[in-house]
Every structure is written in structure tokens, then in C-alpha cells.
Amino acid sequence: MKEELLALIEQGKYANVRKEIVEMNEVDIAQFLEELDKQKLLVVFRILPKDIASGVFSYISNDLQKYIIESISDREIKNIIDELFLDDTIAFLEEMPSNIVKKVLKNTDEETRKLINQFLNYPENSAGSIMTIEFVDLKKEMTVKEALEHIKYTGVDKETINNCYVIDNNRILEGVISIRKLILSEDSVLVKDIMEKDVVYINTHDDQEKMASLFKKYDFLSMPVVDNECRLVGIVTIDDVLDVIEQANTEDIQKMAAVKPSEEKYLKTNVLVLARHRITWLLILMISATFTGNIIRKFDDVLQSVVVLASFIPMLMDTSGNAGSQSSALVIRGLALGEIDLKDALKVLWKEIRVGCLVGLALSTVNFMRIYYLEKVGFMVSLTVSITLLITVILAKIVGGTLPILAKKIKLDPAIMAGPLITTIVDAVALSIYFTTATMLLGI
């Protein structure tokens, strides 16, 4: 299909392009436009029907959104904004420079402009900043028949009608009812008699990651958003929550790799920006790694007395670092999913001690047999290396399991206590234990 469309575009047969492209899914159209050069993209975008164009616009990248708004007329901008859901409009404007925001606001009516400005004033990453006002509300005094008629009349341009929210005359949230329950109930039944009164909701200023965890916990498709007086002001839908989860996971992965988080796509990010995002943590880790060098220099006489000890340093550091990273990754993920809380610190500690003992015993036993029987290293040196391995694996598991919880306790992101930082800490610990054990067992 894409090859055929590209051929038609090259031939200038845009009427045929329009006929073919309107049959595609909006997401696929957006992906196709991303592959075109900007001039052809603009031509194809302009031949799309208004309703499809607005949907496609919400799926394309921020750079192309900016290019399109800069290139099209005020009337075309108005057509796009009129067809977009409000939450998609806000998501787009939040990523745009002020001149683009002003150009868009200039082409909206006064009521829409007021709503947009209200949404833009919510804190970044709050529930209010990503909610939509396109929802169906009902009154508890309505009968099922009246409610269904109201939904048919008002639900055409709403983002979802799966769940309808029941409010009083002051817009105080009183209940929720699914469209399924309405359809299956008798026409004469009152909404108040079949609605769910125990409604799970979120405040406009609550963090979006808290909201995402509630969606996961209750398997919601939508969730009401209220202000401080419990007045219903909007809803958040599952498509927005998936974006939040993806963004949060991306940030965690970047932090775990000791990279400053960025919302830009990798291939579209400038090399200087990528370098700037990475260099800070690399400098910190490089400087902190000098402690490892200081430990080696401190025990230089031990290494000179038993030179073979030096050959086992990489193995000990790598194994202990990997052991710590395993624990930290699991605990960080558990904290992110809400499976582990601060009060579980002692449980985590006890579990990691037991895991460390089992893993450490297995690794040190195999290691002793390899060194002593296969490599023919002396008994005491083999014992020194194996004992060190056992102790460092246990400590690495403890450090990797508890540091992320400590980070959360002091209001830091647990993701920073991941691979690179844990490895640096555990390396220093492993060397200290190694040379201390060697000094004691070998009498150096």
C-alpha cells in the first residue's frame, strides 16, 4: 500500500492518493506522513478530510505538528483545533513554542481559548494537565430511559461513553454508571438506584503516576477528575494513561542507565544534547571509581606478595556488580508498580540476605573447584577468593535491594540507584573485603 501511495504521489495523482489514504487507519496515515519529505507531507495532509486530518495530527511527531501549523492557513488551523479532543489539543500545545501557541489560540473561539489556558495552568505531569472535558454526565433523578436519550443527544462528540458520571446541581460527583448497566436495566428505573456510589477518583493536582497506578489497580478504562471541592471537572481515559506509563518507563530506563531523561526520540536528538545528558553521570561515576583505585594502591604490598590475587579482581568486581544490579532492578520495578513500599524495607532486606546466601554459596563453591582443581592455584588463595565471593555477593544483594528503598525514603527517584551506581559502590566494597580477607588468611 505504501509503495503504491508513494508512486501516486510521485506522479502527482493526489485525487487517487486521497481516495486510497482515507481508507487507512489514522495511526498508519500518521506513520506514512512521517516518512515523506516536508513539502509532500503538507500536500497530502491538506487533501485529507477535516475529521481525519485532526485525528492524524494528534498522532504525528511534535516537529511535524509545528511544521504543519507554521505552514497552513488560519482557517485550516481552526478546522484542526475544532475537530481535536481537548486533551489532545493540550498535549500538542504543551510541547510547542510560544509563537505556535499564540497562533493556535488566535484561531479558537473565546470559550475554547479560556479552557485551553485553564488546562495549561495545571502543574506539569498532573492529572489536570492530561484530562479531557469530553464526557457524559447524568443526574441521579433521571430514569434509565431519560439517561439513554441524554447520552444519544450529547455523546456524539464525547471521547468515551463507556462510563457516565452522576453529578448534582453543583457538579459534585455522586456516582458512576456504565453504559452496559443502563442498556440492560428497565426504562423506568432511576439512575440513583443502580449507580455505583463508591467512586474512585483523582484530584486535578495529583501526580499522573499515582493516577496510572490506580488505573492498573482497578483495571479502569476511564477515571473522573475532581477539584478540591469534589466537583467533577474532567476525566482521564486509558489512552492517555498508556502514554504516561510509557513515559515513566522510558525515564526509569534512562535513569537506570545513568542518562538524564529526555522526551526526544533518539534518532531526532542532537548529538550535543545526547552528550550533555550522559556526561554528568559519567563524570560522577568516573570520579567515584577513583575510590577503587585508592583501595588497590592501599593494598599494593598484598598484590606484590601474592601476584596471582590480581588476576581474580575482574571476576570478583563483575560478579558482585551483576549481583547488586539484579536486586536493584527487581526492587526498583517493585517500587514503580507499587508491589513494594517503604514499610517493606526489612522484608526486602531479609529476602535479599537469604537469596545472597544461596547464590553466593553456589557461586563460591563452583569458583573454588575451578580455581583449585582446574587452574591449580594454591589452596589458601582459592579459599580467599571463594570466601570473598560469598561475602561480596551477599553484601551486593543487600546493597542492591535496600538502596532504592532508601532513595525513595529521602525523596529521590529509586531508578538512580541502578546498574552503574550500584556497580561502583559494590566494586569498592568487594575490593576492600578481598584484600582484608587475603591479609587475614594469607598472613601478608
Secondary structure, DSSP 8 states (H G I E B T S, - for coil): -HHHHHHHHHTT-HHHHHHHHTTS-HHHHHHHHHTS-HHHHHHHHHTS-HHHHHHHHTTS-HHHHHHHHHHS-HHHHHHHHHHS-HHHHHHHHHTS-HHHHHHHHHTS-HHHHHHHHHHHTS-TTBHHHH-BS---EE-TT-BHHHHHHHHHHHGGG-S--SEEEEE-TT-BEEEEEEHHHHHHS-TTSBHHHHSB-S---EETTSBHHHHHHHHHHHT-SEEEEE-TT-BEEEEEEHHHHHHHHHHHHHHHHHHHTT-----S-GGGS-HHHHHHHHHHHHHHHHHHTHHHHHHHHHTHHHHHHSGGGGGGHHHHHHHHHHHHHHHHHHHHHHHHHTSS-GGGHHHHHHHHHHHHHHHHHHHHHHHHHIIIIIS---HHHHHHHHHHHHHHHHHHHHHHHHHHHHHHHTT--GGGSSHHHHHHHHHHHHHHHHHHHHHHHHT-
